[in-house]
Amino acid sequence: LLLLGLIVCSTAALAAPYPLGTMTCADIGKFASEAMGWRSQGRSREQALAELDKRTYNDPVEKKNLTTIVGLVFGSYGDNWSVESAGTVMRTDCETGR
């Protein structure tokens, strides 16, 4: 019975969306819009990453997630996003566990 419980728990953990730390999907979307705003103001990827170093994080995974978002915003995905759509896309992806 204990073994069955462990199998069920481990399977559920594998199916869960990526970890957010103390952030919510709304926070992820808000940050994506903020980062897209930096890009539209002409800031570089390096400047955006420097902004991340100034932040305080409650969990190490939060910085990892925001760094990934900066990569997306300043990469080819960001070529097709507006400030608003970046937030919408990232919030929706988070909510669906992508």
CORCORHU-V974682 format. One line per field, one symbol per residue. psi: psi as a letter, one per 30 degrees, with the letter a starting at -180 (. if undefined). burial: 1 if it has 16 or more other ideal C-beta (glycine too) atoms within 10 Angstrom, else 0. A space follows every 50 residues. Layout:
BEGIN
psi=???
burial=???
END
This chain:
BEGIN
psi=eeeeeeeeeeeeefflllkfbglleeeeeeeeeeeeeeeffglleeeeee eefflkkfkffeeeeeeeeeeeegafeffgkleeeeeeeeeeeefgg.
burial=00000000000000000000001010111011111101100000100100 010000000001001100110111000100101001101110110000
END
